[in-house]
Amino acid sequence: MPSLARTELAARRAAAKRRRRRRAVGGAIAVVAVAVGAGVAIAESGGSGGTKPHSVGPVSQAPRPPARANAGVSSSLAATDAAGRAEIARLAQLGLPIYCGGTRGNEVAFTFDDGPGVYTHFALKKLTQAGERATFFVVGKSMDAWPGWLPKELKVATIGDHSYHHPLLTALSPDEIRSELQLTKQKIERDSGQPVDLFRPPYGGTNATVEGIAKSLGMLEIMWTMDSRDSLGADWNGIIQNLEAALRPGAILLMHENRGQTIRALTTLLPELKRRHLRSVSLPELFATDPPTVAQVRRGTKGCGITSLGSGG
């Protein structure tokens, strides 16, 4: 090979070698740049205490702080409920029905019988929206027909015993009365995980035998200050008029959650509470803050200023 050709060949090989070196160096620089960029992105996204992220994509929200206010409310409510149940146990020893609470506060007790049922969802929704609480006296056979509702009711209410088959208890034998109450009490406790210490007799039918059996089961018999008469066919306007007449501190108001007219009446009754500076609470809450006196309980309906009890349901 001529010397000139050898010289040109050597020059081309040297040039190619230099180009390969430049490409290798360039590639290394690119890798470093990517790594540095990734490190910056990590730092900016909080991986090493950086500032706000600049990346476009979904950004994880910071963990929510502990719900101190909610925890405080729950803790306060639990304490009130415990105090109320202690008062219920004390009143239950009297073996007498309760028609109202005290008259010293700003609380009333909305109570609903005969559920759960088709309208339970609407009753719970209206109570939740208004920020009010209540007591539901449930029936065992209704629980069978509408399973799974007790935990939902517990979010805004206390649950009481309203018998299993909703009979007139005074027409039954003592053993039958005990079975009606005990079976329902056990079912509520099993389905809700909560103790049952409140009882309401269907149709308001009670006597010394019913009262004694309720007492032996550790339950306080609850009657009412005013019957809405929804179970007697009152329309929504009649329900409102009946209950507004008794909206005063300590009143226990009887309604039925399985009546569409009752749900409609709540649309007016719940705002009316606020207008009168009252609030609806569960019975344990009422008894914790404003219980009836023993003398008041012993006077029965007269101790609550009741002139007409109604037939209940």
Order of alpha helices (4+ residues) and beta strands (2+ residues): alpha-alpha-beta-alpha-beta-alpha-alpha-beta-alpha-beta-alpha-beta-beta-alpha-beta-alpha-beta-alpha-alpha
